[in-house]
Amino acid sequence: MLLLLGIIFIFLLFHTRNTRNTRNTRNTRNTRNTRNTRNTRNTRNTMPPQLPFGLRDGRLLRVEEVARGLSCGCVCPACREPLVAKKGARHAPHFAHHRGGSCAHALETALHLRAKEILEQARRIAVPQVCLHRQQQPLFPAQLIRFDNVRVEQHFGGIVPDLLLEAGSRRLLLEIAATHPAPEKKLKRLQQLGLPALEIDVLHIANVPSGFDSDLIHGLAHKRWLFHPKKQGVEYRLRREAAARPVRHRYFKGRHSFIVPGCPLYKRRWQSGFRKGQGYASLWQDCLYCSRCLEIIYKLETVGYRATPQEPRQVLCWGHLPLPQAPEWVSTV
């Protein structure tokens, strides 16, 4: 009897160890597979965008419109080196430089030229809605605008916009974000010119050449305003009429906080005392994310030859003003 119990005990012991080893092996395999999947996704996301267009006889052609390989007869739009049309089964059809060459400006140049061709033929483009700072309701809705002329990379007001759309005396600057967004220096110059400027992020639509034309004209997801003069004018008026509400420091039950008395939106109300029923707001929980807050002004002190914000002093608030939808404020883009 004891011998039988011993055999059963040894069998159960070995069975438990084998089960644990099997589980560990499965977990290790699943972990490796998950890591490999993540690495593959990261590699795909970090892969440089492929060249969707090739130049032949002065025209940009899609890879679907030409023959496979060197027979396509296309060259790089930037360096004029021969291209190979690749139409394999593993990757999406695209162009590549012959003999493994590369060109840093191939994609950007091709997209600029292609955008010019499309816009010259269509002579229209959809622009996104214009919203004020932190506002969800648009000041101007998205709309389709028409123009008469397209210029490519011409000097204008000390800058070189990628595209310049003209309709009579009205102008719209277009920035094609193929490799990098517009630099800060260029944005400041756009504000000085006072002309509307729109940026189109074409990296998301460059690898889908069949939908490139329609997305460029009618798409809104990859467009954003760099500067809009009428939006800035309305916000300038709001800033002039905004109230500089003082920030009060409060120490209660061992905790420091900052409040803004007299909140016009009544984010919070005093529940007792001589201020019962009056409105106030918590600076960090209410004002920081409020749609009517333009700016939090801090006390500055020089630390290491640099002005450093220390504690909040005022909140620039336009909560007492109506939403800018009055007829005298509304205009067309």
C-alpha positions as CSV (number, residue, x, y, z in Angstrom):
1,M,0.0,0.0,0.0
2,L,2.8,2.4,0.9
3,L,4.6,1.5,-2.3
4,L,1.5,2.3,-4.4
5,L,1.0,5.6,-2.7
6,G,4.7,6.4,-3.4
7,I,4.3,5.6,-7.0
8,I,1.2,7.8,-7.3
9,F,3.0,10.7,-5.5
10,I,6.0,10.5,-7.9
11,F,3.7,10.4,-10.9
12,L,1.8,13.4,-9.8
13,L,5.1,15.3,-9.1
14,F,6.5,14.6,-12.5
15,H,3.1,15.5,-14.2
16,T,2.9,18.8,-12.4
17,R,6.5,19.7,-13.5
18,N,5.8,18.8,-17.1
19,T,2.6,20.9,-17.0
20,R,4.5,23.9,-15.7
21,N,7.3,23.5,-18.3
22,T,4.7,23.3,-21.1
23,R,3.0,26.4,-19.8
24,N,6.3,28.3,-19.6
25,T,7.2,27.2,-23.1
26,R,3.9,28.4,-24.5
27,N,4.2,31.7,-22.6
28,T,7.7,32.2,-24.0
29,R,6.5,31.5,-27.5
30,N,3.6,33.9,-27.2
31,T,5.9,36.6,-25.8
32,R,8.3,36.1,-28.6
33,N,5.5,36.2,-31.2
34,T,4.1,39.4,-29.6
35,R,7.5,41.0,-29.7
36,N,8.1,40.1,-33.3
37,T,4.7,41.4,-34.2
38,R,5.4,44.7,-32.5
39,N,8.8,45.0,-34.1
40,T,7.3,44.3,-37.5
41,R,4.7,47.0,-36.9
42,N,7.3,49.5,-35.7
43,T,9.5,48.7,-38.7
44,R,6.6,49.3,-41.0
45,N,5.7,52.5,-39.3
46,T,9.3,53.8,-39.5
47,M,9.9,52.8,-43.1
48,P,10.4,55.8,-45.4
49,P,7.5,56.4,-47.8
50,Q,7.9,54.9,-51.2
51,L,8.0,57.0,-54.4
52,P,4.6,56.7,-56.0
53,F,5.3,58.8,-59.2
54,G,7.9,58.8,-61.9
55,L,8.6,61.5,-64.5
56,R,8.5,60.7,-68.3
57,D,8.3,63.2,-71.1
58,G,7.6,66.0,-68.7
59,R,4.6,64.2,-67.1
60,L,4.3,62.5,-63.7
61,L,2.9,58.9,-64.1
62,R,1.7,56.4,-61.5
63,V,3.4,53.1,-61.3
64,E,0.2,51.4,-62.5
65,E,0.4,53.4,-65.8
66,V,3.8,52.2,-66.9
67,A,5.5,48.9,-67.7
68,R,7.4,46.8,-65.1
69,G,11.1,47.4,-64.5
70,L,13.3,49.7,-66.5
71,S,10.9,49.4,-69.4
72,C,8.8,52.1,-67.7
73,G,11.2,54.8,-69.1
74,C,10.8,57.0,-66.1
75,V,13.3,59.2,-64.3
76,C,13.5,60.7,-60.8
77,P,11.7,64.1,-60.7
78,A,14.6,65.5,-58.5
79,C,17.9,64.0,-59.7
80,R,16.8,62.8,-63.2
81,E,18.3,59.3,-62.6
82,P,16.5,56.3,-64.1
83,L,13.8,54.6,-62.1
84,V,12.5,51.0,-61.9
85,A,8.8,50.3,-61.6
86,K,8.4,47.6,-59.0
87,K,5.2,45.6,-59.1
88,G,5.8,42.6,-56.8
89,A,3.5,40.7,-54.7
90,R,5.0,41.4,-51.3
91,H,5.0,45.2,-51.4
92,A,2.8,47.8,-52.8
93,P,3.7,48.9,-56.4
94,H,6.2,51.8,-56.3
95,F,9.2,53.3,-58.1
96,A,12.8,52.9,-57.0
97,H,16.1,54.2,-58.2
98,H,18.0,51.9,-60.5
99,R,20.9,50.0,-58.9
100,G,20.0,50.9,-55.4
101,G,20.5,54.6,-55.7
102,S,18.7,57.0,-53.5
103,C,17.6,60.7,-53.6
104,A,16.7,62.7,-50.6
105,H,14.4,65.1,-52.4
106,A,12.7,62.6,-54.8
107,L,9.4,62.2,-52.8
108,E,9.1,65.9,-51.9
109,T,9.7,67.0,-55.5
110,A,7.4,64.5,-57.0
111,L,4.5,65.4,-54.6
112,H,5.0,69.1,-55.3
113,L,4.8,68.6,-59.0
114,R,1.9,66.2,-58.8
115,A,0.0,68.6,-56.5
116,K,0.6,71.4,-59.0
117,E,-0.7,69.3,-61.9
118,I,-3.8,68.2,-60.0
119,L,-4.7,71.7,-58.7
120,E,-4.1,73.3,-62.1
121,Q,-6.6,70.9,-63.7
122,A,-9.2,71.0,-60.9
123,R,-8.8,74.7,-60.0
124,R,-10.5,74.1,-56.7
125,I,-9.6,72.7,-53.2
126,A,-11.5,72.0,-50.0
127,V,-10.3,73.8,-46.9
128,P,-11.0,72.7,-43.4
129,Q,-13.1,74.6,-40.9
130,V,-11.7,77.5,-38.9
131,C,-12.0,77.3,-35.1
132,L,-11.0,79.8,-32.5
133,H,-8.6,78.9,-29.7
134,R,-10.0,75.9,-27.7
135,Q,-13.4,76.2,-29.4
136,Q,-15.3,73.2,-30.9
137,Q,-17.9,75.2,-32.9
138,P,-16.3,76.5,-36.1
139,L,-16.1,80.2,-36.8
140,F,-16.2,79.4,-40.6
141,P,-17.3,75.9,-41.8
142,A,-15.3,73.8,-44.2
143,Q,-15.8,74.8,-47.8
144,L,-14.7,74.4,-51.4
145,I,-12.8,77.4,-52.8
146,R,-12.0,78.1,-56.4
147,F,-8.9,79.8,-57.9
148,D,-7.5,80.8,-61.3
149,N,-3.8,80.3,-61.1
150,V,-1.2,78.1,-59.4
151,R,2.5,79.0,-58.8
152,V,5.2,76.6,-57.5
153,E,8.0,77.7,-55.1
154,Q,8.1,81.3,-56.1
155,H,9.6,84.0,-53.8
156,F,6.8,85.9,-52.1
157,G,7.2,88.3,-49.2
158,G,10.6,86.9,-48.2
159,I,9.5,83.3,-48.2
160,V,9.2,80.5,-50.7
161,P,5.8,78.8,-50.3
162,D,5.4,75.4,-51.9
163,L,2.3,76.4,-53.9
164,L,0.6,79.8,-54.3
165,L,-3.1,79.8,-55.3
166,E,-4.5,83.0,-56.8
167,A,-8.0,84.1,-57.4
168,G,-7.9,87.7,-58.6
169,S,-6.3,89.7,-55.8
170,R,-6.8,87.0,-53.2
171,R,-4.1,84.5,-52.4
172,L,-3.8,81.2,-50.5
173,L,-0.4,79.8,-49.5
174,L,-0.1,76.0,-49.5
175,E,2.7,74.1,-47.7
176,I,3.2,70.4,-48.8
177,A,4.4,68.6,-45.7
178,A,6.2,65.7,-47.5
179,T,9.2,65.2,-45.2
180,H,8.8,67.7,-42.4
181,P,6.3,70.4,-41.3
182,A,6.8,74.1,-41.9
183,P,9.6,75.5,-39.7
184,E,8.9,78.0,-37.0
185,K,10.7,80.8,-38.8
186,K,8.4,80.4,-41.8
187,L,5.3,80.4,-39.6
188,K,6.3,83.8,-38.1
189,R,6.8,85.2,-41.6
190,L,3.4,84.0,-42.6
191,Q,1.8,85.8,-39.7
192,Q,3.7,89.0,-40.7
193,L,2.4,88.7,-44.3
194,G,-1.2,88.3,-43.0
195,L,-2.2,85.8,-45.7
196,P,-4.1,82.6,-45.1
197,A,-1.7,79.6,-45.2
198,L,-2.8,75.9,-45.3
199,E,-0.6,72.8,-44.7
200,I,-1.3,69.5,-46.4
201,D,0.3,66.4,-44.8
202,V,0.7,64.2,-47.9
203,L,2.7,61.4,-46.2
204,H,-0.5,59.6,-45.3
205,I,-1.9,59.7,-48.9
206,A,1.4,59.3,-50.8
207,N,1.4,55.5,-50.6
208,V,-2.1,55.3,-52.0
209,P,-1.6,56.9,-55.5
210,S,-5.1,55.9,-56.7
211,G,-6.7,58.1,-54.0
212,F,-4.1,60.9,-54.0
213,D,-6.0,63.1,-56.4
214,S,-9.3,63.0,-54.6
215,D,-7.7,63.3,-51.1
216,L,-5.7,66.3,-52.2
217,I,-8.7,68.2,-53.5
218,H,-11.6,67.1,-51.3
219,G,-10.0,65.5,-48.3
220,L,-9.9,67.4,-45.0
221,A,-8.3,64.9,-42.5
222,H,-4.7,65.8,-43.4
223,K,-5.1,69.6,-43.8
224,R,-4.6,72.2,-41.1
225,W,-4.5,76.0,-41.1
226,L,-1.0,77.4,-40.3
227,F,-2.4,80.9,-40.2
228,H,-5.8,82.6,-40.9
229,P,-6.0,86.4,-40.7
230,K,-9.7,86.5,-39.9
231,K,-9.3,84.0,-37.1
232,Q,-6.4,86.0,-35.7
233,G,-8.5,89.2,-35.9
234,V,-11.4,87.7,-33.9
235,E,-9.0,86.4,-31.3
236,Y,-7.2,89.8,-31.1
237,R,-10.6,91.4,-30.4
238,L,-11.3,88.8,-27.7
239,R,-7.9,89.4,-26.1
240,R,-8.6,93.2,-25.9
241,E,-12.0,92.7,-24.3
242,A,-10.9,89.8,-22.0
243,A,-10.8,90.4,-18.3
244,A,-7.6,89.9,-16.3
245,R,-8.9,88.0,-13.3
246,P,-6.6,87.8,-10.3
247,V,-5.5,84.4,-8.9
248,R,-5.7,83.8,-5.2
249,H,-3.5,81.4,-3.2
250,R,-5.4,79.3,-0.8
251,Y,-4.1,77.1,2.0
252,F,-6.7,74.8,3.5
253,K,-6.3,71.6,5.6
254,G,-2.6,71.4,4.8
255,R,-3.0,71.7,1.0
256,H,-2.0,74.6,-1.3
257,S,-4.3,75.6,-4.2
258,F,-5.1,78.5,-6.5
259,I,-8.6,79.8,-7.1
260,V,-10.0,82.5,-9.4
261,P,-12.9,84.4,-7.7
262,G,-15.8,85.7,-9.7
263,C,-15.9,83.0,-12.4
264,P,-18.5,84.2,-15.0
265,L,-19.3,80.6,-16.0
266,Y,-19.8,79.5,-12.3
267,K,-17.5,76.5,-12.6
268,R,-17.9,76.2,-8.8
269,R,-20.0,78.0,-6.1
270,W,-19.2,78.9,-2.5
271,Q,-21.5,76.8,-0.3
272,S,-21.2,78.8,2.9
273,G,-19.9,82.1,4.4
274,F,-20.5,85.6,3.2
275,R,-19.6,84.6,-0.4
276,K,-22.3,81.9,-0.5
277,G,-23.7,81.5,-4.0
278,Q,-20.9,83.4,-5.7
279,G,-18.9,81.7,-8.5
280,Y,-15.2,80.8,-8.5
281,A,-13.0,78.4,-10.4
282,S,-10.1,76.2,-9.5
283,L,-7.1,77.3,-11.6
284,W,-5.7,73.8,-12.3
285,Q,-8.9,71.9,-12.6
286,D,-11.1,74.4,-14.3
287,C,-9.2,77.4,-15.9
288,L,-6.4,75.3,-17.3
289,Y,-8.7,73.4,-19.7
290,C,-11.5,76.0,-20.0
291,S,-12.5,77.0,-23.6
292,R,-12.8,80.7,-22.5
293,C,-9.3,80.9,-21.0
294,L,-6.8,82.7,-23.3
295,E,-3.8,82.7,-21.0
296,I,-2.5,82.1,-17.5
297,I,-0.1,84.9,-16.6
298,Y,2.8,84.0,-14.1
299,K,5.0,86.0,-11.9
300,L,8.5,86.0,-13.4
301,E,11.9,85.9,-11.7
302,T,15.3,85.9,-13.2
303,V,17.0,82.6,-12.5
304,G,20.4,82.0,-14.2
305,Y,19.9,85.0,-16.5
306,R,16.6,83.7,-17.6
307,A,13.0,84.8,-16.8
308,T,11.4,81.8,-15.1
309,P,7.7,81.6,-14.2
310,Q,7.1,81.1,-10.5
311,E,3.5,81.3,-9.5
312,P,0.2,82.3,-11.3
313,R,-0.9,85.9,-11.0
314,Q,-3.8,86.4,-13.4
315,V,-6.1,84.6,-15.8
316,L,-7.0,86.2,-19.1
317,C,-10.6,85.2,-19.4
318,W,-13.4,86.1,-21.9
319,G,-16.2,84.1,-20.2
320,H,-18.2,87.3,-19.8
321,L,-18.3,87.8,-23.6
322,P,-20.8,86.1,-26.0
323,L,-19.6,83.6,-28.4
324,P,-18.2,85.3,-31.5
325,Q,-21.0,84.5,-33.9
326,A,-22.6,88.0,-34.2
327,P,-23.3,89.0,-37.8
328,E,-20.6,91.7,-37.9
329,W,-18.0,89.0,-37.0
330,V,-19.0,86.5,-39.7
331,S,-17.3,86.6,-43.1
332,T,-16.3,84.2,-45.8
333,V,-12.9,82.6,-46.2
